[in-house]
Every structure is written in structure tokens, then in C-alpha cells.
Amino acid sequence: MKYVVVGGAGFIGSNLVDKLIENENEVVIIDNFSTGKKSNLNPKASVLELDMSIIPNYDKIVNCMKGADTVFMLAAKARVQPSIENPLEYEINNTIGTLNILKCASDAKVRRFVYSASSSAYGDSKVMPLVETMRINPLSPYGAQKYYGEVMCSVFSHIYNIETVCLRYFNVYGERQNLDGAYALVIGIFASQLLSGKPMTIRGDGEQRRDFTYVGDVVNANVLASTSKNVGNGEVINIGNGDNRSINQIADMLGGSRVYIDPVIEPKETLADNSLAKKLLGWEPKQVIENWIPGYKKDIGL
Ligand SMILES: NC(=O)c1ccc[n+]([C@@H]2O[C@H](COP(=O)([O-])OP(=O)(O)OC[C@H]3O[C@@H](n4cnc5c(N)ncnc54)[C@H](O)[C@@H]3O)[C@@H](O)[C@H]2O)c1
């Protein structure tokens, strides 16, 4: 089977590419390497290097999608804080980019489009766990842009002939997570600080809680979302472990000194109700962060 992974040089996308190739599929990656890395590329995948948000790239994108069963859409400028500093740049990349890729997939007659959505759409809910039917209330341009993609997926399934499904990921961690600068997530930031002999910087009191979800489980959710007969009409499905840990607990697991710095505007807690993923996709998370961190520390020399 042929698949296209948009954002296949990134953290989650490259793990998905590896799984698809392990399952003996043909994979085409579309990526502009803005945050993705050449070192993440699977040598068995072919690569189309371009910016998905530039409309004149439409023909090249449609051509490479022809004959594909599913397009997995993982490309985005994918971080909350930089989107607050550069909302316009993020807007063009994330909303126009998503729309362009959706239109290309539809015009190339791809059967299904699996969209990477984000738990950031929920904002700071006081009610836990987060259920897909809850009010959307993003706290950042990034969160709003990711939500726009969900809406467009639903629109495309209704007015064009393409099946869509949206997976709302909760904090993803795992192999190839970024350690660099603004694009790192909390575990990567802490790891890189510890490796350079600095204390871990914790924002606020560190009691904010996140539903940490393993990248391998997110990859499995994508594969199931591509094949499940229960989806295809723009369904929105939480992909989260269904439990959460505080940032202080993550710092305890990594071990080392820490400093507390000013808080930022962010949700106090995220926690996924993942029953819809279990029901519609037959998905079950298999990893927990306490079991993963010791091997990670060893791998990176901590
Ligand atoms: N990592 C998480 O915790 C998390 C949580 C929720 C949702 N998501 C979503 O999952 C997806 C993947 O996230 P990630 O953590 O792997 O991010 P990442 O930054 O590692 O990967 C994104 C990839 O998209 C590429 N890209 C960005 N803009 C592009 C453009 N205009 N044209 C072509 N390629 C472009 C980047 O080069 C990169 O390879 C994103 O859509 C993100 O919003 C991630």
C-alpha cells in the first residue's frame, strides 16, 4: 500500500514512517525540514522537500499523492509558546498549509486523511477528564489553528469525496523527541538542561499536570485510524494515555537539581478520556512514562 506522511521528518511523523515501512508499505514523505531532521529520514522512504503552505506547490503535491491510500497529516509549526510570539507566521503555515494538503489529497483521490489534532484545543478546562464533546477554548494561536484543521476535515468529508479522521494528541514523548530550543517539549528541555549541567527550569509551581502519551502508541493510533471502518466522517478522537503526571513528578523521574521560574499562560491540567479511541479504533495505550524514562536516561547518557 502507498502512504504519504506530511511532516515525516519530524518527531512523531518519522516514527510513523518507520512503522509503515516495517509493515512493508511504500511511503512518500513531504517535509520542508523547518523542524524536521534529515537524520530522522528512513532511507526506504522517498522524500518531496517543499513547503506545504505555498499554493504553487499544489501540482507537485497532488502528483506525489496519486495512488496513495491514506495521507497522514503531521506537518505543523507545532509549539504553543512560539505561536504566541509569531501568530501570523504560524497561521499561514498551519491553517493554509493544512487546507492546501487537504485539497491536494482530495484532488489526488486519496481514500482517507488522518489529521494530527491537539489537546490544546480544550484550553484550561476545570472539568476532567477531557471528553471530545466538551467546549473548545484554545489559549494560543497554535491551539486555534489546530482546531481549524479539525473543522476543515469535517467540511471536506461532507462536501468532497474524502474520508477524514482527527486524532487529538496529548503531550507526546518518546524516541526522537526534540532536545533543541523553542521546539523542545518538557522532557526534552529537562534532558538537555541536565546534559549541559544546568538545573531543570520549572514554570510556576510545577504542579501543572499533563497526560503524557508515548509516541509508539500515537503511531498505532494513526495506523488504526487509517484502517478502521468506524471512522471517516471527520470524527475527533482523543489520543491520550488516560492518566497524568505533574511536571514536578517528571523532574523527580529524571533526577537532578531544579529552579522555579515565572509561570506562563497554560492549562493547569490535561487528562484524556480515551474511551472513544478504544471504541472506534480499538486503540489501547501500552506504555507508561515511569517505565520509559530509565531507558531514555541511559540512551542519552544521563
Ligand atoms: N508533540 C506533541 O506533543 C503533539 C501534541 C499534539 C499534537 N501534535 C501535532 O502532531 C504533529 C507532529 O508534531 P511533532 O511533535 O512531531 O512536531 P515536529 O516539529 O517534530 O514535526 C513537524 C514536521 O512538520 C514539518 N513541517 C512544518 N511546517 C511545514 C511546512 N510548511 N511544509 C512542510 N513540512 C512542514 C517540520 O519540518 C517537521 O518535520 C503536529 O501537527 C502537531 O501539531 C503534537
Ligand as a Chemical Component Dictionary entry (heavy atoms), coordinates in Angstrom:
data_LIG
# 
_chem_comp.id                   LIG 
_chem_comp.type                 NON-POLYMER 
_chem_comp.pdbx_formal_charge   0 
_chem_comp.three_letter_code    LIG 
# 
loop_
_chem_comp_atom.comp_id 
_chem_comp_atom.atom_id 
_chem_comp_atom.alt_atom_id 
_chem_comp_atom.type_symbol 
_chem_comp_atom.charge 
_chem_comp_atom.model_Cartn_x 
_chem_comp_atom.model_Cartn_y 
_chem_comp_atom.model_Cartn_z 
_chem_comp_atom.pdbx_ordinal 
LIG N1  N1  N 0  4.386  16.520 20.082 1  
LIG C1  C1  C 0  3.233  16.650 20.730 2  
LIG O1  O1  O 0  3.167  16.514 21.951 3  
LIG C2  C2  C 0  1.971  16.967 19.972 4  
LIG C3  C3  C 0  0.771  17.112 20.696 5  
LIG C4  C4  C 0  -0.390 17.398 19.999 6  
LIG C5  C5  C 0  -0.378 17.489 18.620 7  
LIG N2  N2  N 1  0.785  17.365 17.945 8  
LIG C6  C6  C 0  0.769  17.501 16.484 9  
LIG O2  O2  O 0  1.446  16.387 15.921 10 
LIG C7  C7  C 0  2.105  16.791 14.723 11 
LIG C8  C8  C 0  3.563  16.374 14.765 12 
LIG O3  O3  O 0  4.195  17.021 15.874 13 
LIG P1  P1  P 0  5.728  16.776 16.223 14 
LIG O4  O4  O 0  5.859  16.910 17.681 15 
LIG O5  O5  O -1 6.214  15.549 15.553 16 
LIG O6  O6  O 0  6.382  18.074 15.565 17 
LIG P2  P2  P 0  7.717  18.246 14.689 18 
LIG O7  O7  O 0  8.007  19.702 14.666 19 
LIG O8  O8  O 0  8.770  17.319 15.163 20 
LIG O9  O9  O 0  7.238  17.748 13.256 21 
LIG C9  C9  C 0  6.544  18.570 12.354 22 
LIG C10 C10 C 0  7.127  18.317 10.966 23 
LIG O10 O10 O 0  6.402  19.117 10.020 24 
LIG C11 C11 C 0  7.339  19.752 9.142  25 
LIG N3  N3  N 0  6.721  20.972 8.634  26 
LIG C12 C12 C 0  6.300  22.054 9.360  27 
LIG N4  N4  N 0  5.802  23.001 8.548  28 
LIG C13 C13 C 0  5.896  22.510 7.282  29 
LIG C14 C14 C 0  5.559  23.031 6.002  30 
LIG N5  N5  N 0  5.055  24.258 5.861  31 
LIG N6  N6  N 0  5.767  22.260 4.921  32 
LIG C15 C15 C 0  6.300  21.029 5.035  33 
LIG N7  N7  N 0  6.656  20.473 6.224  34 
LIG C16 C16 C 0  6.459  21.216 7.336  35 
LIG C17 C17 C 0  8.565  20.007 10.009 36 
LIG O11 O11 O 0  9.750  20.204 9.289  37 
LIG C18 C18 C 0  8.599  18.718 10.843 38 
LIG O12 O12 O 0  9.311  17.694 10.190 39 
LIG C19 C19 C 0  1.886  18.291 14.591 40 
LIG O13 O13 O 0  0.812  18.508 13.703 41 
LIG C20 C20 C 0  1.495  18.721 15.993 42 
LIG O14 O14 O 0  0.663  19.867 15.970 43 
LIG C21 C21 C 0  1.957  17.104 18.577 44 
# 
loop_
_chem_comp_bond.comp_id 
_chem_comp_bond.atom_id_1 
_chem_comp_bond.atom_id_2 
_chem_comp_bond.value_order 
_chem_comp_bond.pdbx_ordinal 
LIG N1  C1  SING 1  
LIG C1  O1  DOUB 2  
LIG C1  C2  SING 3  
LIG C2  C3  SING 4  
LIG C2  C21 DOUB 5  
LIG C3  C4  DOUB 6  
LIG C4  C5  SING 7  
LIG C5  N2  DOUB 8  
LIG N2  C6  SING 9  
LIG N2  C21 SING 10 
LIG C6  O2  SING 11 
LIG C6  C20 SING 12 
LIG O2  C7  SING 13 
LIG C7  C8  SING 14 
LIG C7  C19 SING 15 
LIG C8  O3  SING 16 
LIG O3  P1  SING 17 
LIG P1  O4  DOUB 18 
LIG P1  O5  SING 19 
LIG P1  O6  SING 20 
LIG O6  P2  SING 21 
LIG P2  O7  DOUB 22 
LIG P2  O8  SING 23 
LIG P2  O9  SING 24 
LIG O9  C9  SING 25 
LIG C9  C10 SING 26 
LIG C10 O10 SING 27 
LIG C10 C18 SING 28 
LIG O10 C11 SING 29 
LIG C11 N3  SING 30 
LIG C11 C17 SING 31 
LIG N3  C12 SING 32 
LIG N3  C16 SING 33 
LIG C12 N4  DOUB 34 
LIG N4  C13 SING 35 
LIG C13 C14 SING 36 
LIG C13 C16 DOUB 37 
LIG C14 N5  SING 38 
LIG C14 N6  DOUB 39 
LIG N6  C15 SING 40 
LIG C15 N7  DOUB 41 
LIG N7  C16 SING 42 
LIG C17 O11 SING 43 
LIG C17 C18 SING 44 
LIG C18 O12 SING 45 
LIG C19 O13 SING 46 
LIG C19 C20 SING 47 
LIG C20 O14 SING 48 
# 
